[in-house]
Amino acid sequence: MIGDFGDRNTDKSDSVPEEMTPENWTKSRVAQEVVAQQALERVGAKLETHNLLVLVDLQGMYLGLHEWLSKRGFPIDGGLVLSRLAFFQIHDVFERIKAKTLKSPDGPFLDFEDLLKQIEQAGPGGLIKITPGSTYLRVVPQFELFYAPSPLEKAEEDFRKYLKQGSFEAQSQQNKLKAGILKNRNFERDYAAYDDFISKLKVNPEYSRSGKGFYSFFVGPKGLQNFSEKEVDTRIVIRAMDTFYQHKADSLCIVSSDQDYLPLHTRAFKFGIQTYQADLAKFDTPDKIGNQIKKLGPNSLPGRIDPEWPLRIIIEAASKPDMGHQQWYKLAENELTALCEMHNDMNEFHLSPDFLPDGKATLILSKPAK
């Protein structure tokens, strides 16, 4: 189940039906899997497990989403909305690779999750449909994050140390830094929400672990110089090779805009592991995806933003105890308003929030006249 959202945690005073608590949900899931496996055995069907590992170069995703939201005028207050969109992108990669795997030459396979849904809908004593002699595939997805922690604290120390008599350009950079923005003549990057974005991305149950690099930079009289992220790509390659040799995954996907991974994809073939690469950072500019990544053909996965995702964030932040739905986190009023506007830009039916005196809100659904 979903984890701790820290400063966005909700007041759990609203009662949740006992059957919908995380503990009972887990028990119900385990029971469904036992019933499903027993049913498969009775009709001579098989169950196979496919482990899917996604290695995420995180900085590019953060910067891409941050730029996209900023251009839309979205109020970025911490990393919550950024992290939910990033997770949806990663989950979308899970689903696309799963769909390819179900149709692979080793199959075809039937989806084990579909069988579990049948069991849930049928209830005790209900009927479920299983094809005798078929093979069901249980895809187990996990993602790992690779990043250098935010450079802001170290940069602030260096600016204080070296820029007492700095240039006008350096002083301007230092003022930007107070707002969480690293700037020099070549770029401007807002890292104010980066650490919070990372921590909130880690609350998802599919997250397994992280690999950390570092930022290399120099601050001198002229301000910030030579800024770059170090060790992240190397750690991804090492982790991938460990996975190949230990056969810890059946499919592996690298999420990165970097074009240097082609030899790694080639090597994976010798180990019988299917690999993919997803450039999720360029979801808004797919024409800029590198040619070396495009050479992977159907194993190159471009990023996207699904029109349903803004509403999904709103639903996750909504509470409906009588229907067994408890909100996962809190949204600010300006975030809810901006998410409704984002949804309306992408969908035919529009949402508008109605804020109540007690601070809560309801949503009004409408279809504007053409």
N, C-alpha and C positions, 0 to 999 in steps of 0.2 A: 504494500500500500504506500501511498504518497507520504513523504516525510515532513520535516519541520521547516516552516517558512519564516522562522525568526520574527522580525519586526512586523510581518504581515500575518501572523497567526490570528485566528479568529477567536471570538468568545464562544466557548462550547456550551453555553448555558441552554441553548435550544436542545431539546431532547431528541435523540436519534433512536429509531426502532432498534431493539436489541439485535435483530437478525442482520442489521446493517453495520454493526461495529466492525472495525478492522479484524479483530480476533475471530469473530464468527464468519466474516466473509472468507477469511483464509481457510477455516475449517470446512466451509461449504465448497470451496474450490477444490480442496484435497479430496473430499468425498466424491465430487463429480468426476475427478480424474480416475479414482478407483473404479467407479461404476463404468466409466467409458472403457477402461482397459479390460475389465471383465467381459463387457459386451463384445469387444473386438475378439477376444480369445474364443468366445462361444461360437462365432461364425467363421472362424479361421482367418480373420483379418489381422494385419500386423500394425505395430506402432514403432516408428523410428523417430529418433531425436536428431535435430539439426541445430548445432550451435552457431550462432551468428554474432560476430564481434565487430564493433564499429569503433575505430580509433579516430578521435576528433582533434584536429588542430584548431584550438578554440578561438584564438585571437581574431582570425579572419571572419568567423561567424559573428562575433561580437561587433566588430567594426562595421560589417556589412549591414547588420540589423539596426545598429545605432544610427548610421547614416540614413537609412531608409526611413526610420521613424522620425528623425530630426527634420528631414525634408517635408514630411507630412505635418509638421508642427505638433507632433505627439509630445505630451509632457513626460519626460523621462525622469522619474523620481525613484532612483534605485534600480535594481536589476530584475524586478519581478516580471514585468511584461516581456522584456528582452529574453529572459530565461524560458518563459513559456513558449514563445515563438521558436526559440532555438530547439527546445525539446520536440516540438511538433515537427520541425524539419528533420530531426534525427529519427523520430518515430516514422515519418514518411519514408525515410530510407529503409528502415526495418520492413515496412509493408511492401515496398517495391521489390526488394530482394527476396522477400518471402514469396511473392507472386511468381517471380522468375524461377525460384527453387521448386515450387509446386509443379511447374511445367517442364522441369529439366529432363534431359534424356534418360536419367536414372529412374524417372517416374513413369507415368504421371502419379502424383500423390494426391491424396485427399487431405483437407485441412483438419487437424485435430481440434482446433478451436471451434470449427463449425459443429463438430460432434458434441462438444461441451455445451454449446448454445442450445442444441436440440434437447439435451438432457435437462437443462435448466427450464426450458419452456414446457417440456412434457410433464415435469413434476413426478412425484411418486406414482408408480404404476402406469405411467404414460408410455407411449410407443415411440421408438426412435428407429431411423432407417440407416442400416449399415450394409454396404456392398460386400458380400462374402468374397474372401480372397484378396481384398484390396489392401493397400498400404496407406496408413494415415501418418502424416508428418507433424511432429510437435517441434515448432521452431522456437528456440530459446534465445532471445536477443539480449545483448549487453552492450553498453558503450563505456569507453574510457576517455578521459579528458587529458589533453596535453597542452600545457600553457606555462608561461612565465607569470608569476604573481604580479600584481599591479606595481609599476615602477614609481608611483607617485611619492611615496615616503622617502625613498632614496634620492629622488630628484630634488625634493624639497630640501633635504639635508645639504646636497651639493650646491644648490643655489644660495642658501644661507651662508655657506662657507666661502664661496668664491666670488660672489657678486656684490660685495659691499661697494665696489667702485666699478660696477659693470656698465656696459654700453646701454644706450636707449633700447636697442633690440632685446638685450638680455633682460632689462627691467620689464619690458612688455611681456616677454615669455614668463617671467616670474609671476606677474599679475594673473596671467592665464592659468598658471599652475595652481593658484589658490582655488580656482573653480574646478580643478581636476583635469585640466586640459594641457597636454604636452604639445608644444608648438616650436617649430623652427622654420627656416625659409623653404623647406621642402614639403612639410606636411603639418597637419593639425589634427590631433586625435584626442577624443574625450574618454578618459579612463575613470571618470568619477563613479560610474556604476559597475565597474568591471569586477571587483571582488565580490560584490553583492550578487551580481549576475552568476558568477561561478558557484557561490554557495547555494543559491536557489536552484541551479541546474542539477546539483548533486542530490537533491531530495527525491528524485525520481527512482523508483525501484529498479529500473534497468541499468542505473549507474553502478559501476563496480569499483573503479579505482582511477587514480590520476598519476601522471608523470610530469614533473616540474622542471622547467629550464630557468633561464634568467635573462634579464635585459642588460645589454652592454651599451653604455653611453658615456659621453664626456660633457661636463659642464665647465666652461671657461669664461673668460671675460666677454666673449661674444655670445654667450648663452649655450643652448643645448646643441651638441654636435654628435654625429655618428651614432644615431639611435638604431638598435636592431635587437631582435629576439634571438637567443642562442640556445642550442641543445634540443629544442623541441622536435625538429625533424629527425635528428639522430635518435632520440628516444622512441619515436614512432617506428623507425626502421628496426631498432633492436627488439622492440616489443613484437613487431610483426614476425621477425625471424624466429624469436622464441616460440611464437604461436605455431609457425610452420614445423619446426623441429619436434615440438612436444604434441603436435596435432590437437591443440586446445580449441580449435574452431573448425567448422566445416566450410564456412564462408567468412570472408573478412573484407571490410570496406574501410578505406581511408577517406576521411573528410578533410580536404585540403585543396587550396588553389595551386599548390606547388606542383610543378611539372617534373620533378626529379624522381618520382616514384615508379616510373615505367620499368626499370630493371627489377624492382621488387615484385611487380605484377608478373613479370616473366618468370622469376624464380618460383613463385607460388605454384605455377603449373606443374613443376617437377615434384611437388609435395602433394598434388591432388587436391589443392585447396582453391576454391573459386574466389577471385578477388574483384573488387569494384573500387571506383573512386568517385566521390561526390563533391563537386565544387559548390557548396551551399552558400559561400560568401557572395557569389556573383548571381544570386537568384534573380536580381532585378536587371542584370546586364549579361544574359547568357551568351551573347555574341563575343564576350571578352574571355570566355573560358579558353585555356591554353590548348594549343593543337596537340601536344603530347597526351593530354587527358582525353581529348576527343578521339585519339587513335584507339582507345579502348572500346570504341563502338558502343554496343548495347550495355557494356559494363561501365560506361561513363554515365553518371547520374547527375543531371543538372538540378539545381535547387529551385524551389518555388514557394510561394505563399498561397495557401488554399483559402478561398473566400469564406470557408466555414470557421477558420481559426479565431478571428476576433470574437465571434459568438461563443466559441468553446471556452475562451478565457472568461467571458462574462458568466457563463453557466457554472464554471468552476468556482467563481466567487459568489454564487447565489446560494441561498438556503431555502429548502422546502422540506421541513421535517416530516410533514404528513405524507410525503411521497418517498421518504427514506433518503433524501438528498441533503447532505451537510456541506456547507461551503468549505473550501480548502484554504482560502486566504482572503484578505480584505483588499479591495480596490478603493482608491481615492475618487472623489466625485469627478475631478477633471479627467482621470484615467477612464472611468466608465463612460463619460460623455465622448471622449476621443475614440474609444473602442466602438461605440455605436456609430460614430461618423465613419470610421474605417469600414465597418460592416456595410453601411449604407452605400459606400462608394463601390462595393464589390458585389452587391446582391440586389435583387429585384424588390424584395420585401424589406422595409426599413424599420429600424428600432429607434425609439427615443426614450430617454430616462425621465421618470417623474419622481423628483426628490421630495421626500416626506419630512415633516418637522422633526421627527426623531432621528434623522440622519440616514434612514433607510431609503431604498428606492424601489420602484416598480418599473417595468418596461412596457411600453406601448408599441404594438406591432401594427404596421400599416403598409399599404401598397400605394405609392404616389400615382396620381393620374398622369398619363403621358401627355 
